[in-house]
Amino acid sequence: MKKSKSVSKRIRVTKTGKVIRRPMGLGHSRSNKSSTQMGRKKLNRTLAVSPF
């Protein structure tokens, strides 16, 4: 079965098995976003932890 290329570009698996994604809204148009909003978006989000 093929991997989904769109998903593989958006998420990654760390060495410990966590699935990490980047928050949305960081590509462009940052000038109309508040600094608190941008500060919250700096952190990567954990989707799942692998049981292995």
C-alpha distance matrix in Angstrom:
0.0 3.8 6.6 9.4 12.2 14.9 14.2 14.0 17.4 18.9 18.3 18.5 18.7 22.2 23.4 24.5 21.2 22.3 20.0 22.3 22.5 25.3 27.6 27.8 30.9 31.3 30.4 33.8 36.9 38.0 41.7 41.8 40.1 42.4 42.5 41.7 38.6 37.5 38.3 36.1 33.2 33.6 31.9 28.2 26.8 25.1 22.4 21.7 22.6 20.3 22.1 21.4
3.8 0.0 3.8 6.4 8.6 11.6 11.5 11.1 14.1 16.1 16.0 16.4 17.3 20.8 22.3 23.9 20.7 21.4 18.8 20.5 20.3 22.8 25.2 25.2 28.1 28.3 27.1 30.5 33.7 34.9 38.6 38.8 37.3 39.7 39.8 39.3 36.2 34.8 35.9 33.9 30.8 31.1 29.7 26.1 25.1 23.7 21.3 21.2 22.4 20.5 22.8 22.2
6.6 3.8 0.0 3.8 6.1 8.8 8.1 7.4 10.7 12.5 12.2 12.7 13.8 17.4 19.3 20.9 17.7 18.0 15.3 16.8 16.6 19.1 21.6 21.7 24.8 24.9 24.0 27.5 30.7 31.6 35.3 35.6 33.9 36.3 36.2 35.6 32.6 31.2 32.2 30.2 27.1 27.3 25.9 22.3 21.4 20.1 17.8 18.0 19.3 17.8 20.5 20.1
9.4 6.4 3.8 0.0 3.8 5.5 5.4 6.3 8.8 10.3 10.9 12.5 14.5 18.1 20.6 22.0 18.8 18.4 15.1 16.0 15.0 17.0 19.1 18.8 21.7 22.2 21.1 24.5 27.5 28.7 32.3 32.5 30.9 33.4 33.7 33.2 30.0 28.7 30.0 28.0 24.8 25.4 24.3 20.8 19.9 19.2 16.8 17.7 19.7 18.9 21.9 22.0
12.2 8.6 6.1 3.8 0.0 3.8 5.4 5.0 6.3 8.8 10.3 11.8 14.5 17.8 20.4 22.3 19.5 19.0 15.7 15.7 14.4 15.8 18.1 17.7 20.2 20.1 18.6 22.0 25.3 26.5 30.1 30.6 29.3 31.9 32.1 32.0 28.8 27.2 28.6 27.0 23.6 23.9 23.3 19.9 19.7 19.5 17.8 19.1 21.0 20.5 23.8 23.6
14.9 11.6 8.8 5.5 3.8 0.0 3.8 5.5 5.4 6.6 9.0 11.6 14.7 18.1 21.2 22.7 19.9 18.6 15.0 14.5 12.3 13.4 15.2 14.3 16.8 17.1 15.7 19.0 22.1 23.4 27.0 27.3 25.9 28.6 29.0 28.9 25.6 24.2 25.9 24.2 20.7 21.5 21.0 17.9 17.5 17.9 16.1 18.1 20.5 20.6 24.1 24.5
14.2 11.5 8.1 5.4 5.4 3.8 0.0 3.8 5.3 5.1 6.1 8.8 11.6 15.1 18.2 19.4 16.4 15.1 11.4 11.3 9.7 11.7 13.8 13.7 16.8 17.2 16.6 20.2 23.2 23.9 27.6 27.8 26.0 28.3 28.4 27.8 24.6 23.4 24.6 22.6 19.4 20.1 19.0 15.6 14.8 14.6 12.6 14.3 16.8 16.9 20.4 21.0
14.0 11.1 7.4 6.3 5.0 5.5 3.8 0.0 3.8 5.5 5.6 6.8 9.6 12.9 15.8 17.6 14.9 14.1 10.9 10.9 10.1 12.0 14.9 15.4 18.3 17.9 17.3 21.0 24.3 24.8 28.6 29.1 27.3 29.5 29.2 28.8 25.9 24.2 25.1 23.4 20.2 20.1 19.0 15.5 15.3 14.9 13.6 14.9 16.6 16.3 19.9 19.8
17.4 14.1 10.7 8.8 6.3 5.4 5.3 3.8 0.0 3.8 6.0 7.8 11.3 14.1 17.2 19.2 17.0 15.7 12.4 11.2 9.4 10.1 13.0 13.1 15.5 14.8 13.8 17.4 20.9 21.4 25.2 26.0 24.4 26.7 26.4 26.5 23.5 21.5 22.8 21.5 18.0 17.9 17.5 14.3 14.8 15.3 14.7 16.6 18.6 18.9 22.6 22.6
18.9 16.1 12.5 10.3 8.8 6.6 5.1 5.5 3.8 0.0 3.8 7.1 10.6 13.3 16.9 18.2 15.9 13.8 10.3 8.6 6.1 7.0 9.6 9.9 12.9 12.6 12.4 16.2 19.3 19.6 23.3 23.8 21.8 24.0 23.8 23.4 20.4 18.8 19.9 18.3 14.9 15.2 14.6 11.4 11.4 12.2 11.5 14.0 16.4 17.4 21.2 21.8
18.3 16.0 12.2 10.9 10.3 9.0 6.1 5.6 6.0 3.8 0.0 3.8 7.0 9.9 13.4 14.5 12.1 10.1 6.6 5.5 4.6 7.3 10.4 11.9 15.2 14.8 15.3 19.1 22.1 21.9 25.7 26.1 23.7 25.4 24.8 24.0 21.3 19.8 20.3 18.3 15.4 15.3 13.8 10.1 9.7 9.6 8.9 10.8 12.8 13.7 17.5 18.1
18.5 16.4 12.7 12.5 11.8 11.6 8.8 6.8 7.8 7.1 3.8 0.0 3.8 6.5 9.9 11.5 9.4 8.2 5.7 5.4 6.7 9.4 12.9 15.0 18.1 17.2 17.8 21.6 24.7 24.1 27.9 28.7 26.2 27.5 26.5 25.7 23.4 21.6 21.5 19.8 17.1 16.3 14.4 10.7 10.9 9.9 10.0 10.9 11.7 12.1 15.9 15.8
18.7 17.3 13.8 14.5 14.5 14.7 11.6 9.6 11.3 10.6 7.0 3.8 0.0 3.8 6.8 8.0 5.8 5.5 4.6 6.2 9.1 12.1 15.4 18.0 21.3 20.4 21.3 25.0 28.0 27.2 30.9 31.7 28.9 29.9 28.7 27.5 25.5 23.9 23.3 21.5 19.2 18.2 15.7 12.1 11.8 9.7 9.9 9.4 9.2 9.0 12.6 12.2
22.2 20.8 17.4 18.1 17.8 18.1 15.1 12.9 14.1 13.3 9.9 6.5 3.8 0.0 3.8 5.4 5.2 5.3 6.5 7.3 10.7 13.2 16.5 19.5 22.5 21.2 22.4 26.1 29.0 27.7 31.3 32.3 29.4 30.0 28.3 27.1 25.6 23.7 22.6 21.1 19.3 17.7 14.9 11.8 12.2 10.2 11.5 10.8 9.6 9.8 12.9 12.2
23.4 22.3 19.3 20.6 20.4 21.2 18.2 15.8 17.2 16.9 13.4 9.9 6.8 3.8 0.0 3.8 5.5 7.5 9.7 11.0 14.5 16.9 20.2 23.2 26.2 24.7 25.9 29.5 32.5 31.1 34.6 35.7 32.8 33.2 31.3 30.1 28.9 26.9 25.6 24.2 22.6 20.8 18.0 15.2 15.6 13.3 14.6 13.2 11.0 10.4 12.6 11.0
24.5 23.9 20.9 22.0 22.3 22.7 19.4 17.6 19.2 18.2 14.5 11.5 8.0 5.4 3.8 0.0 3.8 5.9 9.3 11.1 14.9 17.6 20.4 23.7 26.8 25.7 27.4 30.9 33.6 32.0 35.5 36.3 33.1 33.3 31.4 29.8 28.6 27.1 25.5 23.7 22.6 21.0 17.8 15.2 14.9 12.0 13.3 11.3 8.3 8.0 9.8 8.7
21.2 20.7 17.7 18.8 19.5 19.9 16.4 14.9 17.0 15.9 12.1 9.4 5.8 5.2 5.5 3.8 0.0 3.8 6.5 9.4 13.0 16.2 19.0 22.0 25.4 24.7 26.1 29.8 32.5 31.3 34.9 35.4 32.3 32.8 31.3 29.7 28.1 26.8 25.5 23.4 22.0 21.0 17.8 14.6 13.6 10.5 10.8 8.4 5.9 5.0 7.7 7.2
22.3 21.4 18.0 18.4 19.0 18.6 15.1 14.1 15.7 13.8 10.1 8.2 5.5 5.3 7.5 5.9 3.8 0.0 3.8 6.2 9.9 13.1 15.5 18.7 22.1 21.5 23.3 26.9 29.4 28.1 31.6 32.0 28.8 29.2 27.8 26.0 24.4 23.3 22.1 19.8 18.5 17.7 14.4 11.2 9.9 6.7 7.4 5.9 4.5 6.0 9.4 10.2
20.0 18.8 15.3 15.1 15.7 15.0 11.4 10.9 12.4 10.3 6.6 5.7 4.6 6.5 9.7 9.3 6.5 3.8 0.0 3.8 6.9 10.5 13.0 15.7 19.3 19.0 20.5 24.2 26.7 25.8 29.5 29.7 26.7 27.6 26.5 25.0 22.8 21.8 21.1 18.7 16.9 16.6 13.7 10.0 8.5 5.8 5.4 5.3 6.3 7.7 11.5 12.5
22.3 20.5 16.8 16.0 15.7 14.5 11.3 10.9 11.2 8.6 5.5 5.4 6.2 7.3 11.0 11.1 9.4 6.2 3.8 0.0 3.8 6.9 9.7 12.7 16.0 15.5 17.2 20.8 23.3 22.2 25.8 26.2 23.2 24.1 23.0 21.6 19.5 18.1 17.6 15.5 13.3 12.9 10.2 6.5 5.7 4.7 5.9 7.7 9.3 11.3 15.0 16.0
22.5 20.3 16.6 15.0 14.4 12.3 9.7 10.1 9.4 6.1 4.6 6.7 9.1 10.7 14.5 14.9 13.0 9.9 6.9 3.8 0.0 3.8 6.5 9.0 12.5 12.2 13.8 17.4 19.8 19.0 22.7 23.0 20.2 21.5 20.8 19.7 17.1 15.8 16.0 13.8 11.1 11.3 9.5 6.0 5.4 6.5 7.0 10.0 12.4 14.5 18.2 19.4
25.3 22.8 19.1 17.0 15.8 13.4 11.7 12.0 10.1 7.0 7.3 9.4 12.1 13.2 16.9 17.6 16.2 13.1 10.5 6.9 3.8 0.0 3.8 6.5 9.3 8.6 10.4 13.9 16.3 15.4 19.1 19.5 16.8 18.2 17.5 16.9 14.2 12.5 13.1 11.5 8.2 8.4 7.7 5.1 6.3 9.0 10.2 13.5 15.8 18.1 21.8 22.9
27.6 25.2 21.6 19.1 18.1 15.2 13.8 14.9 13.0 9.6 10.4 12.9 15.4 16.5 20.2 20.4 19.0 15.5 13.0 9.7 6.5 3.8 0.0 3.8 6.6 7.1 9.8 12.6 14.3 13.3 16.8 16.7 13.8 15.2 15.0 14.1 11.1 10.0 11.1 9.0 5.7 7.6 7.6 6.4 6.8 10.2 11.2 14.8 17.6 20.3 23.8 25.4
27.8 25.2 21.7 18.8 17.7 14.3 13.7 15.4 13.1 9.9 11.9 15.0 18.0 19.5 23.2 23.7 22.0 18.7 15.7 12.7 9.0 6.5 3.8 0.0 3.8 5.8 7.7 10.3 11.8 11.6 15.2 14.8 12.5 14.7 15.3 14.9 11.4 10.6 12.8 11.1 7.7 10.2 11.1 10.2 10.3 13.5 13.7 17.5 20.5 23.0 26.6 28.2
30.9 28.1 24.8 21.7 20.2 16.8 16.8 18.3 15.5 12.9 15.2 18.1 21.3 22.5 26.2 26.8 25.4 22.1 19.3 16.0 12.5 9.3 6.6 3.8 0.0 3.8 5.8 7.2 8.1 8.1 11.5 11.1 9.2 12.0 13.0 13.4 9.8 8.9 12.0 11.1 8.0 10.5 12.5 12.5 13.3 16.8 17.4 21.1 24.1 26.6 30.2 31.7
31.3 28.3 24.9 22.2 20.1 17.1 17.2 17.9 14.8 12.6 14.8 17.2 20.4 21.2 24.7 25.7 24.7 21.5 19.0 15.5 12.2 8.6 7.1 5.8 3.8 0.0 3.8 5.8 7.9 7.0 10.8 11.7 9.8 12.3 12.4 13.4 10.4 8.1 10.9 11.0 7.5 8.6 11.2 11.5 13.4 16.9 18.1 21.7 24.2 26.6 30.3 31.5
30.4 27.1 24.0 21.1 18.6 15.7 16.6 17.3 13.8 12.4 15.3 17.8 21.3 22.4 25.9 27.4 26.1 23.3 20.5 17.2 13.8 10.4 9.8 7.7 5.8 3.8 0.0 3.8 7.3 8.0 11.6 12.8 12.0 15.0 15.4 16.8 13.9 11.6 14.5 14.8 11.3 12.0 14.5 14.3 16.1 19.3 20.1 23.6 26.1 28.2 32.0 32.9
33.8 30.5 27.5 24.5 22.0 19.0 20.2 21.0 17.4 16.2 19.1 21.6 25.0 26.1 29.5 30.9 29.8 26.9 24.2 20.8 17.4 13.9 12.6 10.3 7.2 5.8 3.8 0.0 3.8 5.6 8.6 10.0 10.3 13.6 14.5 16.6 13.9 11.8 15.2 16.0 12.9 13.9 16.9 17.3 19.1 22.5 23.4 27.0 29.6 31.8 35.6 36.6
36.9 33.7 30.7 27.5 25.3 22.1 23.2 24.3 20.9 19.3 22.1 24.7 28.0 29.0 32.5 33.6 32.5 29.4 26.7 23.3 19.8 16.3 14.3 11.8 8.1 7.9 7.3 3.8 0.0 3.8 5.6 6.5 7.7 11.2 12.9 15.2 12.7 11.3 15.0 16.0 13.6 15.1 18.3 19.2 20.9 24.4 25.4 29.1 31.8 34.3 37.9 39.2
38.0 34.9 31.6 28.7 26.5 23.4 23.9 24.8 21.4 19.6 21.9 24.1 27.2 27.7 31.1 32.0 31.3 28.1 25.8 22.2 19.0 15.4 13.3 11.6 8.1 7.0 8.0 5.6 3.8 0.0 3.8 5.6 5.4 8.3 9.3 11.9 9.8 8.0 11.6 13.1 11.1 12.3 15.8 17.3 19.3 23.0 24.4 28.1 30.6 33.3 36.8 38.1
41.7 38.6 35.3 32.3 30.1 27.0 27.6 28.6 25.2 23.3 25.7 27.9 30.9 31.3 34.6 35.5 34.9 31.6 29.5 25.8 22.7 19.1 16.8 15.2 11.5 10.8 11.6 8.6 5.6 3.8 0.0 3.8 5.6 7.8 9.3 12.5 11.3 10.0 13.3 15.3 14.1 15.1 18.7 20.7 22.6 26.4 27.9 31.6 34.1 36.9 40.4 41.7
41.8 38.8 35.6 32.5 30.6 27.3 27.8 29.1 26.0 23.8 26.1 28.7 31.7 32.3 35.7 36.3 35.4 32.0 29.7 26.2 23.0 19.5 16.7 14.8 11.1 11.7 12.8 10.0 6.5 5.6 3.8 0.0 3.8 6.6 9.5 11.9 10.2 10.3 13.8 15.0 14.1 16.1 19.3 21.2 22.5 26.3 27.5 31.2 34.0 36.9 40.3 42.0
40.1 37.3 33.9 30.9 29.3 25.9 26.0 27.3 24.4 21.8 23.7 26.2 28.9 29.4 32.8 33.1 32.3 28.8 26.7 23.2 20.2 16.8 13.8 12.5 9.2 9.8 12.0 10.3 7.7 5.4 5.6 3.8 0.0 3.8 6.7 8.4 6.4 6.8 10.2 11.2 10.6 12.8 15.9 17.9 19.2 22.9 24.3 28.0 30.7 33.8 37.1 38.8
42.4 39.7 36.3 33.4 31.9 28.6 28.3 29.5 26.7 24.0 25.4 27.5 29.9 30.0 33.2 33.3 32.8 29.2 27.6 24.1 21.5 18.2 15.2 14.7 12.0 12.3 15.0 13.6 11.2 8.3 7.8 6.6 3.8 0.0 3.8 5.5 5.2 6.3 8.7 10.1 10.8 12.6 15.6 18.3 19.5 23.3 25.0 28.6 31.0 34.3 37.4 39.3
42.5 39.8 36.2 33.7 32.1 29.0 28.4 29.2 26.4 23.8 24.8 26.5 28.7 28.3 31.3 31.4 31.3 27.8 26.5 23.0 20.8 17.5 15.0 15.3 13.0 12.4 15.4 14.5 12.9 9.3 9.3 9.5 6.7 3.8 0.0 3.8 5.4 5.0 6.0 8.6 9.8 10.6 13.6 16.8 18.5 22.2 24.5 27.8 29.8 33.1 36.2 37.9
41.7 39.3 35.6 33.2 32.0 28.9 27.8 28.8 26.5 23.4 24.0 25.7 27.5 27.1 30.1 29.8 29.7 26.0 25.0 21.6 19.7 16.9 14.1 14.9 13.4 13.4 16.8 16.6 15.2 11.9 12.5 11.9 8.4 5.5 3.8 0.0 3.8 5.4 5.0 6.3 8.7 10.1 12.2 15.4 16.6 20.1 22.4 25.6 27.6 31.1 34.0 35.9
38.6 36.2 32.6 30.0 28.8 25.6 24.6 25.9 23.5 20.4 21.3 23.4 25.5 25.6 28.9 28.6 28.1 24.4 22.8 19.5 17.1 14.2 11.1 11.4 9.8 10.4 13.9 13.9 12.7 9.8 11.3 10.2 6.4 5.2 5.4 3.8 0.0 3.8 5.4 5.3 6.4 8.9 11.1 13.7 14.6 18.3 20.1 23.5 25.9 29.3 32.4 34.3
37.5 34.8 31.2 28.7 27.2 24.2 23.4 24.2 21.5 18.8 19.8 21.6 23.9 23.7 26.9 27.1 26.8 23.3 21.8 18.1 15.8 12.5 10.0 10.6 8.9 8.1 11.6 11.8 11.3 8.0 10.0 10.3 6.8 6.3 5.0 5.4 3.8 0.0 3.8 5.4 5.0 6.3 9.5 12.2 14.0 17.7 19.9 23.3 25.5 28.6 31.9 33.5
38.3 35.9 32.2 30.0 28.6 25.9 24.6 25.1 22.8 19.9 20.3 21.5 23.3 22.6 25.6 25.5 25.5 22.1 21.1 17.6 16.0 13.1 11.1 12.8 12.0 10.9 14.5 15.2 15.0 11.6 13.3 13.8 10.2 8.7 6.0 5.0 5.4 3.8 0.0 3.8 5.4 5.3 7.8 11.2 13.1 16.7 19.3 22.4 24.2 27.5 30.5 32.1
36.1 33.9 30.2 28.0 27.0 24.2 22.6 23.4 21.5 18.3 18.3 19.8 21.5 21.1 24.2 23.7 23.4 19.8 18.7 15.5 13.8 11.5 9.0 11.1 11.1 11.0 14.8 16.0 16.0 13.1 15.3 15.0 11.2 10.1 8.6 6.3 5.3 5.4 3.8 0.0 3.8 5.6 6.4 9.4 10.4 13.9 16.3 19.4 21.4 24.8 27.8 29.7
33.2 30.8 27.1 24.8 23.6 20.7 19.4 20.2 18.0 14.9 15.4 17.1 19.2 19.3 22.6 22.6 22.0 18.5 16.9 13.3 11.1 8.2 5.7 7.7 8.0 7.5 11.3 12.9 13.6 11.1 14.1 14.1 10.6 10.8 9.8 8.7 6.4 5.0 5.4 3.8 0.0 3.8 5.5 7.5 9.0 12.7 14.9 18.3 20.5 23.7 26.9 28.6
33.6 31.1 27.3 25.4 23.9 21.5 20.1 20.1 17.9 15.2 15.3 16.3 18.2 17.7 20.8 21.0 21.0 17.7 16.6 12.9 11.3 8.4 7.6 10.2 10.5 8.6 12.0 13.9 15.1 12.3 15.1 16.1 12.8 12.6 10.6 10.1 8.9 6.3 5.3 5.6 3.8 0.0 3.8 6.6 9.4 12.9 15.7 18.7 20.3 23.3 26.6 27.9
31.9 29.7 25.9 24.3 23.3 21.0 19.0 19.0 17.5 14.6 13.8 14.4 15.7 14.9 18.0 17.8 17.8 14.4 13.7 10.2 9.5 7.7 7.6 11.1 12.5 11.2 14.5 16.9 18.3 15.8 18.7 19.3 15.9 15.6 13.6 12.2 11.1 9.5 7.8 6.4 5.5 3.8 0.0 3.8 6.4 9.5 12.7 15.4 16.8 20.0 23.1 24.5
28.2 26.1 22.3 20.8 19.9 17.9 15.6 15.5 14.3 11.4 10.1 10.7 12.1 11.8 15.2 15.2 14.6 11.2 10.0 6.5 6.0 5.1 6.4 10.2 12.5 11.5 14.3 17.3 19.2 17.3 20.7 21.2 17.9 18.3 16.8 15.4 13.7 12.2 11.2 9.4 7.5 6.6 3.8 0.0 3.8 6.7 9.6 12.4 13.9 16.8 20.2 21.4
26.8 25.1 21.4 19.9 19.7 17.5 14.8 15.3 14.8 11.4 9.7 10.9 11.8 12.2 15.6 14.9 13.6 9.9 8.5 5.7 5.4 6.3 6.8 10.3 13.3 13.4 16.1 19.1 20.9 19.3 22.6 22.5 19.2 19.5 18.5 16.6 14.6 14.0 13.1 10.4 9.0 9.4 6.4 3.8 0.0 3.8 6.3 9.4 11.6 14.7 18.0 19.8
25.1 23.7 20.1 19.2 19.5 17.9 14.6 14.9 15.3 12.2 9.6 9.9 9.7 10.2 13.3 12.0 10.5 6.7 5.8 4.7 6.5 9.0 10.2 13.5 16.8 16.9 19.3 22.5 24.4 23.0 26.4 26.3 22.9 23.3 22.2 20.1 18.3 17.7 16.7 13.9 12.7 12.9 9.5 6.7 3.8 0.0 3.8 5.9 7.8 11.0 14.2 16.1
22.4 21.3 17.8 16.8 17.8 16.1 12.6 13.6 14.7 11.5 8.9 10.0 9.9 11.5 14.6 13.3 10.8 7.4 5.4 5.9 7.0 10.2 11.2 13.7 17.4 18.1 20.1 23.4 25.4 24.4 27.9 27.5 24.3 25.0 24.5 22.4 20.1 19.9 19.3 16.3 14.9 15.7 12.7 9.6 6.3 3.8 0.0 3.8 7.2 10.0 13.2 15.4
21.7 21.2 18.0 17.7 19.1 18.1 14.3 14.9 16.6 14.0 10.8 10.9 9.4 10.8 13.2 11.3 8.4 5.9 5.3 7.7 10.0 13.5 14.8 17.5 21.1 21.7 23.6 27.0 29.1 28.1 31.6 31.2 28.0 28.6 27.8 25.6 23.5 23.3 22.4 19.4 18.3 18.7 15.4 12.4 9.4 5.9 3.8 0.0 3.8 6.5 9.4 11.9
22.6 22.4 19.3 19.7 21.0 20.5 16.8 16.6 18.6 16.4 12.8 11.7 9.2 9.6 11.0 8.3 5.9 4.5 6.3 9.3 12.4 15.8 17.6 20.5 24.1 24.2 26.1 29.6 31.8 30.6 34.1 34.0 30.7 31.0 29.8 27.6 25.9 25.5 24.2 21.4 20.5 20.3 16.8 13.9 11.6 7.8 7.2 3.8 0.0 3.8 6.4 8.8
20.3 20.5 17.8 18.9 20.5 20.6 16.9 16.3 18.9 17.4 13.7 12.1 9.0 9.8 10.4 8.0 5.0 6.0 7.7 11.3 14.5 18.1 20.3 23.0 26.6 26.6 28.2 31.8 34.3 33.3 36.9 36.9 33.8 34.3 33.1 31.1 29.3 28.6 27.5 24.8 23.7 23.3 20.0 16.8 14.7 11.0 10.0 6.5 3.8 0.0 3.8 5.5
22.1 22.8 20.5 21.9 23.8 24.1 20.4 19.9 22.6 21.2 17.5 15.9 12.6 12.9 12.6 9.8 7.7 9.4 11.5 15.0 18.2 21.8 23.8 26.6 30.2 30.3 32.0 35.6 37.9 36.8 40.4 40.3 37.1 37.4 36.2 34.0 32.4 31.9 30.5 27.8 26.9 26.6 23.1 20.2 18.0 14.2 13.2 9.4 6.4 3.8 0.0 3.8
21.4 22.2 20.1 22.0 23.6 24.5 21.0 19.8 22.6 21.8 18.1 15.8 12.2 12.2 11.0 8.7 7.2 10.2 12.5 16.0 19.4 22.9 25.4 28.2 31.7 31.5 32.9 36.6 39.2 38.1 41.7 42.0 38.8 39.3 37.9 35.9 34.3 33.5 32.1 29.7 28.6 27.9 24.5 21.4 19.8 16.1 15.4 11.9 8.8 5.5 3.8 0.0
